[in-house]
Amino acid sequence: MFFHIDESGNTGNHLFDSQQPRLSYGLLSSPLNADVLCRSSHRQIQKEIGCEIVHANELGVAGLTAIAGHLIQIQKRMRFDFDYYFVEKTTYALVSFFEAVFDAGLNEAVKWEWYWTPMRFVLIHKLVPLFDEELLQRSWSLCTAKRVDQHTDDISELLTELKRRAQESGLDERSIEIIVDALDFGISRPLSLDFGSPDPHIVSPNTIGFQFVVSAIARRVRKKRRKHASSIIVDRQTQFNNAQIETHRILRRFSEGMKSKSEKEKRAYLNHPLFVTLSKADIAHKDLPSTSVTVASSPSSIGLQIVDVYLWIANRIFNGAELSSELVALWNTFAGRSLVDGISFKGMEERFLRFDQLLPHYNDLTVEQLEAARASVERHRAKVQALQL
C-alpha cells in the first residue's frame, strides 16, 4: 500500500482565524505507486497547464476543470481511495477546555460518567452558551501555556467567570450543578487540572487531526488485507512534520503493545464505556504499519499533487462552494468509498446518539435501577460536599 497525505487550513495553534475555521487532512491510498506509474499522465498534465506542479489553489476551478479528464483517467487506472479528516478549530478549543477541567481522574468533583462515557458529548454541548470568542481564546491560551504554573490566577479568573455565566445561563438545574462543581474544584485547585502543555505542537489541531489519518492508514491496510505499507508520504511543511512523525510512532507502539496484553487486559481496554460506539480494531489501531512516515515536497511526488487536488475538491464540497460538472464527475469516481470523520459538534452528536440507542428507555428501568442511580448521585454529592470547595 502507498499512502500520500496533505493538509489544508493550517494556522498552527492560532485557532481563531475566521478565514480558515477548519483544518483538514486528505489521505490518498492505493496498492499501486502513483509516483512511478503516473509519470506519463503527469507529463501530459504538465504540458496542459504549462507548469511543473499541479497545485489546486493556483489552478482553481478553471485550471482543474481543464485537466479533469486526465485526472479521471488516472483515477480509473489507479483506483485511489481518498479519506477526509478535519478539525473544526473553535470546537476543538472548547473540547480542549473540557479535557483540561472535566477529567474525572484529576477533578474530584466530576462524576466519572461525565468524562469516561459518551455522556461527555452532552456536557460539552452544555458548555457552548458559556463561552464567547474572547473567553474561548483565553481558555485556549491556558491550554497551550508552556509554564502553566505561572498562570494559576488566570485559570481561577477564567473558571470564576464561567461559573458566573453557568449560574445565569438558564440551563437545567442538574447541568448547572455538574458544571459549577467542576469549576469550583478548579478555582480552588487550578494546578490540579490539565491546563498547559510543555510542547504546544503536541496539542495542535494538526497533530490531533493526524491521529485520524494514522487510524485510517491502519483501516485501509486491514480492508485491503495487506500486511504492510510500502510508503507513507506526508507533504512537507515547516512546523508540524516532526509531531506527525511522532504521532505515528506512538500509535504504532500502542498497536504493538496491545498485541502483548493478556485477553483480560485487552477486554478491559477495548470494552471501556468511552469506546462503546467504536470498532475494536480501530481502538487498538490493529495492523497499523511500522513503515516510517516520510516527509517530501510536492514537486517530488505525483501522489502528493493528486491528494492536494482531491483535498481541495473535498473542502469545496464540504463548504458548499461551487464546482464545475467535470470536477464533480472526478469527485464521484472516488467519493463513494471515502471515509469522513473529524472533530465537530455534528460528529459528537452522532456518537452520542449511537450510544443512546444502546441504553434502555427510561420507562423500562426497574424501581431498583432508578433507586441505584439516585443513590449514586447522592453519594457523589456527599463526596463533593466533603471536598469543601
C-alpha positions, 0 to 999 in steps of 0.5 A: 500500500502507498499512502500520500497525505496533505493538509489544508487550513493550517494556522498552527495553534492560532485557532481563531482565524475566521478565514480558515475555521477548519483544518483538514487532512486528505489521505490518498491510498492505493496498492499501486505507486502513483509516483512511478506509474503516473509519470506519463499522465503527469507529463501530459498534465504538465504540458496542459497547464504549462507548469511543473506542479499541479497545485489546486489553489493556483489552478482553481476551478478553471485550471482543474476543470481543464485537466479533469479528464486526465485526472479521471483517467488516472483515477480509473487506472489507479483506483485511489481511495481518498479519506477526509479528516478535519478539525473544526478549530473553535470546537476543538478549543472548547473540547480542549477546555473540557479535557483540561477541567472535566477529567474525572481522574484529576477533578474530584468533583466530576462524576466519572460518567461525565468524562469516561462515557459518551455522556461527555458529548452532552456536557460539552454541548452544555458548555457552548452558551458559556463561552464567547470568542474572547473567553474561548481564546483565553481558555485556549491560551491556558491550554497551550501555556508552556509554564502553566504554573505561572498562570494559576490566577488566570485559570481561577479568573477564567473558571470564576467567570464561567461559573458566573455565566453557568449560574445565569445561563438558564440551563437545567438545574442538574447541568448547572450543578455538574458544571459549577462543581467542576469549576469550583474544584478548579478555582480552588485547585487550578494546578490540579487540572490539565491546563498547559502543555510543555510542547504546544505542537503536541496539542495542535489541531494538526497533530490531533487531526493526524491521529485520524489519518494514522487510524485510517492508514491502519483501516485501509491496510486491514480492508485491503488485507495487506500486511504492510505499507510500502510508503507513507508520504506526508507533504512537507511543511515547516512546523508540524512534520516532526509531531506527525512523525511522532504521532505515528510512532506512538500509535504504532507502539500502542498497536504493538503493545496491545498485541502483548496484553493478556485477553483480560487486559485487552477486554478491559481496554477495548470494552471501556464505556468511552469506546462503546460506539467504536470498532475494536480494531480501530481502538487498538489501531490493529495492523497499523504499519511500522513503515516510517512516515516520510516527509517530501515536497510536492514537486517530488511526488505525483501522489502528493499533487493528486491528494492536494487536488482531491483535498481541495475538491473535498473542502469545496464540497464540504463548504458548499462552494461551487464546482464545475460538472467535470470536477464533480464527475472526478469527485464521484469516481472516488467519493463513494468509498471515502471515509469522513470523520473529524472533530465537530459538534455534528460528529459528537452528536452522532456518537452520542446518539449511537450510544443512546440507542444502546441504553434502555428507555427510561420507562423500562428501568426497574424501581431498583435501577432508578433507586441505584442511580439516585443513590449514586448521585447522592453519594457523589454529592456527599463526596463533593460536599466533603471536598469543601470547595 
